[in-house]
Amino acid sequence: MGPALTRRRVRPGGTGPPPGPRWTGWPRSRRAALALAALLAVAGCAPDPGPPAPAPSGGPLPAPPVVSAPAPADVPFLRAMVAHHDRTRVIAAAATGRITDAELRTLVAAVDVTEADELATMRRWLAAAPDGDAPGPPGHHPHHDTHDTHGTSDAQGASATRDAPATADPDLARLRAAPPGRFDAVLVEVLTAHQRAAVALARRHLPAAVGPEVRDLADRVARSRAAQIRLMAGLPAA
C-alpha cells in the first residue's frame, strides 16, 4: 500500500497565497474578459434598451424622451469631445483585422462600444442646443488631436477621416505603415496618447461644467480613459 495522503490546511495568517484575484495565473481570454467588464463598468456603459414597448392597440403613442439643452458653457466641451470620439472610432476601425494580441483586441472593441454610446448621447444633447450642432468658427479646432466631423453620422465621420490623405494624420499614417510584427505596439502608443488627451480635456472642463449630466460625463470620461491607459500599459505590446 502506498503512503497515506494527507491534507494540508493553511490557517489564517499562515503562509498561504495572498487573497484576492491573481490575473497573472489566469488564461489570457479570462483576463481580457475581465478587462472588458472593468472598462465598461468604469465608463458606465450599458446595453441599449432598444425602442419603447408599443402602446396597446388604439392607445396613444408613448411620448419621446425629453432631451434638455446643454448649458452654453458646456457646448464647446461637448463639441470637442464629439470630435475626439469620432477620431477614436477611426483609430479603432483602422485596427480592425490587424491586432494580434487577444487582450488588446478586446480592449479596443470595448473602447469602440463605449465611445459609440457616449457619442450618440452627446449628439442628442448638442441637437437640443439653441444653435443645434453647429460647428465652431472657421479655422477653430477644439483640440489639436481631433478632426472636424460635426454634422455627420458616425460612419460618415469615420469614413471621411479614414479616407483623408495620410499626411493629414501622422498617427493614422503610422498605423497604416506599421508592419504586422509592430502593429500592436504602434497602436498602443497611438491610442495611449489619444486617450491621455481625452483625460486632459475632461479634467479641464470638470470645474467649469454646468449641467449635472455633462459633469457626470466628463468625470466618467476622465476615469474610464485613465483606466484604459493603465490596462494598455500592462499589455505585452506596451
C-alpha positions as CSV (number, residue, x, y, z in Angstrom):
1,M,0.0,0.0,0.0
2,G,1.3,3.4,-0.9
3,P,1.8,6.2,1.6
4,A,-1.3,7.8,3.0
5,L,-2.4,11.1,1.5
6,T,-2.7,13.9,3.9
7,R,-4.4,17.3,3.6
8,R,-2.6,20.5,4.5
9,R,-4.7,23.2,6.0
10,V,-3.5,26.8,5.8
11,R,-4.5,28.6,8.9
12,P,-5.4,32.3,8.8
13,G,-2.2,34.3,9.0
14,G,-0.2,31.4,7.7
15,T,2.0,31.2,4.6
16,G,-0.8,30.6,2.0
17,P,-1.2,32.7,-1.1
18,P,-2.4,36.3,-0.7
19,P,-6.1,36.8,-1.0
20,G,-7.7,38.5,-4.0
21,P,-7.6,37.9,-7.8
22,R,-4.3,37.0,-9.4
23,W,-4.6,37.9,-13.1
24,T,-1.2,36.6,-14.0
25,G,-2.2,32.9,-13.5
26,W,-5.4,33.1,-15.4
27,P,-5.9,32.4,-19.1
28,R,-5.5,35.4,-21.3
29,S,-9.1,35.1,-22.6
30,R,-10.3,35.3,-19.0
31,R,-8.1,38.4,-18.3
32,A,-9.4,40.0,-21.5
33,A,-13.0,39.4,-20.4
34,L,-12.3,40.9,-17.0
35,A,-10.6,43.9,-18.6
36,L,-13.7,44.5,-20.8
37,A,-16.0,44.2,-17.8
38,A,-13.9,46.6,-15.8
39,L,-13.7,49.1,-18.6
40,L,-17.4,49.1,-19.3
41,A,-18.2,49.4,-15.6
42,V,-15.9,52.4,-15.2
43,A,-17.4,54.0,-18.3
44,G,-21.0,53.4,-17.1
45,C,-21.8,51.8,-20.5
46,A,-25.0,49.7,-20.6
47,P,-26.6,47.8,-23.4
48,D,-29.1,49.8,-25.4
49,P,-32.6,49.1,-24.0
50,G,-34.0,49.5,-27.5
51,P,-37.2,51.2,-28.6
52,P,-40.0,51.6,-26.0
53,A,-42.7,49.0,-26.0
54,P,-45.6,49.8,-28.4
55,A,-48.7,51.2,-26.9
56,P,-51.8,49.0,-26.6
57,S,-53.9,48.8,-29.7
58,G,-55.9,52.1,-30.1
59,G,-53.9,53.8,-27.2
60,P,-51.8,56.9,-27.5
61,L,-48.2,56.5,-28.6
62,P,-45.6,57.0,-25.8
63,A,-44.0,60.4,-25.8
64,P,-40.4,60.5,-26.9
65,P,-37.8,61.1,-24.2
66,V,-37.2,64.8,-23.4
67,V,-33.6,65.9,-24.0
68,S,-32.6,69.0,-22.1
69,A,-30.5,71.6,-23.9
70,P,-26.9,71.8,-22.6
71,A,-25.8,75.0,-20.9
72,P,-23.9,77.3,-23.2
73,A,-20.7,76.8,-21.2
74,D,-20.9,73.1,-21.8
75,V,-21.3,73.2,-25.5
76,P,-17.7,73.8,-26.5
77,F,-16.6,70.9,-24.4
78,L,-19.2,68.6,-25.9
79,R,-18.2,69.6,-29.5
80,A,-14.6,69.0,-28.7
81,M,-15.4,65.6,-27.1
82,V,-17.5,64.6,-30.1
83,A,-14.6,65.3,-32.4
84,H,-12.3,63.3,-30.1
85,H,-14.7,60.4,-30.0
86,D,-15.0,60.4,-33.8
87,R,-11.3,60.1,-34.1
88,T,-11.1,57.3,-31.5
89,R,-13.6,55.3,-33.7
90,V,-11.4,56.0,-36.7
91,I,-8.4,54.6,-34.9
92,A,-10.4,51.5,-33.9
93,A,-11.6,51.0,-37.4
94,A,-8.0,51.2,-38.7
95,A,-7.0,48.5,-36.3
96,T,-9.8,46.1,-37.5
97,G,-8.3,42.7,-38.5
98,R,-4.7,43.7,-37.7
99,I,-4.4,43.3,-33.9
100,T,-2.7,40.0,-32.9
101,D,-2.9,40.3,-29.1
102,A,-6.3,39.0,-27.8
103,E,-6.4,41.3,-24.8
104,L,-5.6,44.4,-26.9
105,R,-8.3,43.3,-29.4
106,T,-10.9,43.0,-26.6
107,L,-9.8,46.4,-25.1
108,V,-10.2,48.2,-28.5
109,A,-13.6,46.6,-29.0
110,A,-14.7,47.9,-25.6
111,V,-13.3,51.3,-26.3
112,D,-15.3,51.4,-29.5
113,V,-18.6,50.3,-27.9
114,T,-18.2,52.8,-25.0
115,E,-17.4,55.8,-27.3
116,A,-20.2,55.0,-29.7
117,D,-22.6,55.1,-26.8
118,E,-21.2,58.3,-25.5
119,L,-21.1,59.8,-29.0
120,A,-24.8,59.2,-29.5
121,T,-25.6,60.8,-26.2
122,M,-23.5,63.9,-26.8
123,R,-25.0,64.4,-30.3
124,R,-28.5,64.2,-28.8
125,W,-27.6,66.9,-26.3
126,L,-26.0,69.1,-29.0
127,A,-29.0,68.8,-31.2
128,A,-31.1,70.3,-28.4
129,A,-28.8,73.3,-28.1
130,P,-30.3,76.6,-29.3
131,D,-28.0,76.7,-32.3
132,G,-28.2,73.0,-32.9
133,D,-25.0,71.0,-33.6
134,A,-23.3,74.0,-35.2
135,P,-19.5,73.8,-35.8
136,G,-17.1,76.3,-34.3
137,P,-16.0,79.4,-36.2
138,P,-13.8,78.9,-39.4
139,G,-10.3,77.8,-38.5
140,H,-11.3,76.8,-35.0
141,H,-10.1,73.4,-33.8
142,P,-11.5,72.3,-30.4
143,H,-8.4,70.1,-29.9
144,H,-5.2,69.6,-31.8
145,D,-5.8,65.8,-31.6
146,T,-9.2,65.9,-33.4
147,H,-10.8,66.4,-36.8
148,D,-13.9,68.4,-37.6
149,T,-16.6,65.8,-38.3
150,H,-19.6,67.7,-36.8
151,G,-22.9,67.4,-38.6
152,T,-22.0,63.9,-40.0
153,S,-23.1,60.5,-38.9
154,D,-20.6,58.2,-37.1
155,A,-20.0,56.2,-40.3
156,Q,-19.6,59.4,-42.4
157,G,-17.2,61.0,-40.0
158,A,-15.1,57.8,-39.7
159,S,-15.1,57.4,-43.4
160,A,-14.1,61.0,-44.1
161,T,-11.1,60.7,-41.7
162,R,-10.1,57.3,-42.8
163,D,-10.1,58.3,-46.5
164,A,-8.2,61.5,-45.9
165,P,-4.6,61.7,-47.1
166,A,-2.1,60.0,-44.7
167,T,-0.3,63.3,-44.3
168,A,-3.4,64.8,-42.7
169,D,-3.0,62.5,-39.6
170,P,0.5,61.3,-38.8
171,D,-0.8,58.7,-36.3
172,L,-3.1,57.1,-38.8
173,A,-0.2,57.1,-41.3
174,R,1.9,55.3,-38.7
175,L,-0.8,52.7,-38.2
176,R,-1.2,52.1,-41.9
177,A,2.6,51.7,-42.3
178,A,3.2,49.5,-39.3
179,P,4.4,46.0,-40.2
180,P,2.4,43.1,-38.7
181,G,5.0,42.4,-36.0
182,R,4.9,46.0,-34.8
183,F,1.3,46.9,-35.3
184,D,0.1,46.2,-31.8
185,A,2.9,48.3,-30.2
186,V,2.2,51.2,-32.6
187,L,-1.5,51.0,-31.8
188,V,-0.8,51.1,-28.1
189,E,1.3,54.2,-28.5
190,V,-1.2,56.0,-30.6
191,L,-4.2,55.1,-28.5
192,T,-2.5,55.9,-25.2
193,A,-1.6,59.4,-26.4
194,H,-5.1,59.9,-27.8
195,Q,-6.8,58.8,-24.6
196,R,-4.4,61.0,-22.5
197,A,-5.8,63.9,-24.4
198,A,-9.3,62.9,-23.6
199,V,-8.4,62.7,-19.9
200,A,-6.9,66.2,-20.0
201,L,-9.9,67.6,-21.9
202,A,-12.4,66.1,-19.4
203,R,-10.4,67.2,-16.3
204,R,-10.1,70.7,-17.6
205,H,-13.9,71.0,-18.0
206,L,-14.9,69.4,-14.7
207,P,-14.5,72.6,-12.6
208,A,-16.4,74.6,-15.2
209,A,-19.2,72.1,-16.0
210,V,-22.7,73.5,-15.5
211,G,-25.1,70.7,-16.4
212,P,-25.0,67.7,-14.0
213,E,-25.3,65.2,-16.9
214,V,-22.3,66.9,-18.6
215,R,-20.3,66.9,-15.4
216,D,-21.0,63.2,-14.9
217,L,-19.9,62.5,-18.5
218,A,-16.7,64.5,-18.0
219,D,-16.0,62.6,-14.8
220,R,-16.7,59.2,-16.4
221,V,-14.5,60.1,-19.4
222,A,-11.6,61.1,-17.2
223,R,-11.8,57.9,-15.1
224,S,-12.5,55.4,-17.9
225,R,-9.8,56.7,-20.2
226,A,-7.3,56.7,-17.3
227,A,-8.3,53.0,-16.7
228,Q,-7.8,52.3,-20.4
229,I,-4.3,53.8,-20.3
230,R,-3.4,51.6,-17.2
231,L,-4.7,48.5,-19.0
232,M,-2.7,49.2,-22.1
233,A,0.4,49.8,-20.0
234,G,0.2,46.2,-18.8
235,L,-0.1,44.6,-22.2
236,P,2.8,42.8,-23.8
237,A,2.8,45.3,-26.7
238,A,3.4,48.2,-24.3
